[in-house]
Amino acid sequence: MARDPGLEELLRDELGDRPGLSEKSMFGGRAFLLNGNLLCGARSDGMLVRLGKGNDGWALALPGVNQMLMGERTMHGWVRANAELYGDDALRRRLLDAALVYVESLPAK
């Protein structure tokens, strides 16, 4: 899976320089972590967002959002948004805000 530098830059701009934010190569793209917990990611096939198990129904109802798959394994609580969706500033912000709420509730690693 190839990286998406444009999406990576969008995510950096949205997430800013908040304390505890870091990046690393993961999932065939670039992953963003908050206090050591996975938050979101950028890959050529879309933006990955961690909403938490049971918190993703509203996002999956949006056209262009699918459950994240790792090979054939379903990653419950994670969604993938296609380029058309993550290109919409308001929708991207809504997904990231929901991910931040969830990940900020987790203990730091």
C-alpha positions in Angstrom: 0.0 0.0 0.0 1.4 3.4 -1.0 1.5 6.4 1.2 -0.6 9.5 0.5 1.6 12.6 1.3 -1.3 15.0 0.6 -3.6 13.3 3.1 -0.7 13.1 5.6 -0.3 16.9 5.3 -4.1 17.4 5.8 -4.0 15.3 9.0 -0.9 17.2 10.3 -2.7 20.5 9.7 -5.9 19.3 11.4 -4.2 17.7 14.4 -1.8 20.6 14.9 0.9 20.4 17.5 -1.1 18.9 20.4 0.9 17.4 23.2 1.4 13.6 23.0 0.9 13.5 19.2 3.4 11.4 17.2 3.7 9.7 13.8 5.1 6.5 12.5 5.0 4.3 9.5 2.2 1.7 9.9 -0.6 -0.1 8.0 1.3 0.6 4.8 1.0 4.3 5.3 1.5 6.9 8.0 -0.1 6.5 11.4 -0.8 9.2 13.9 -0.8 8.4 17.6 -1.9 10.3 20.7 -0.2 9.4 23.9 0.9 6.2 22.3 -2.6 5.1 21.2 -3.4 4.9 17.5 -5.7 7.7 16.4 -5.8 7.8 12.6 -3.8 7.1 9.5 -3.2 8.0 5.9 -2.9 5.5 3.1 -3.4 5.7 -0.6 -6.7 3.9 -0.2 -8.1 6.4 2.3 -8.1 8.0 5.7 -8.2 5.5 8.6 -10.0 6.7 11.8 -10.3 5.0 15.2 -13.7 5.6 16.6 -13.8 2.7 19.1 -16.0 -0.4 19.1 -19.7 0.6 19.0 -18.9 4.2 18.2 -18.7 3.8 14.4 -22.3 3.3 13.3 -22.9 6.9 12.4 -19.7 7.1 10.3 -20.5 3.8 8.5 -23.8 5.3 7.5 -22.0 8.0 5.5 -21.4 7.3 1.8 -17.7 6.6 1.2 -17.0 5.2 4.7 -16.3 1.5 5.2 -15.2 -0.8 8.0 -11.4 -1.0 8.0 -10.0 -4.4 6.9 -6.6 -5.7 7.5 -6.3 -8.5 5.0 -9.6 -10.3 5.6 -9.9 -9.3 9.2 -12.5 -6.7 10.1 -11.1 -4.0 12.4 -14.1 -3.1 14.6 -14.1 0.5 15.8 -12.0 1.6 12.8 -13.3 3.1 9.6 -11.8 4.1 6.3 -13.0 7.2 4.5 -12.4 7.5 0.7 -10.8 10.6 -0.9 -14.1 12.3 -1.7 -15.2 12.1 1.9 -11.9 13.1 3.6 -11.6 15.9 1.0 -14.6 17.5 2.6 -13.2 19.7 5.4 -16.3 19.5 7.6 -16.6 15.7 7.4 -12.9 15.2 7.9 -13.1 17.4 11.0 -16.1 15.5 12.3 -14.3 12.1 11.9 -11.2 13.4 13.5 -13.0 15.1 16.4 -14.8 11.8 17.1 -11.5 9.9 17.0 -9.9 12.4 19.4 -12.8 12.1 21.9 -12.4 8.3 21.9 -8.6 8.1 22.0 -8.3 10.8 24.6 -10.4 8.6 26.9 -7.8 5.8 26.7 -4.9 5.4 29.2 -1.6 6.6 27.8 0.8 3.9 26.7 
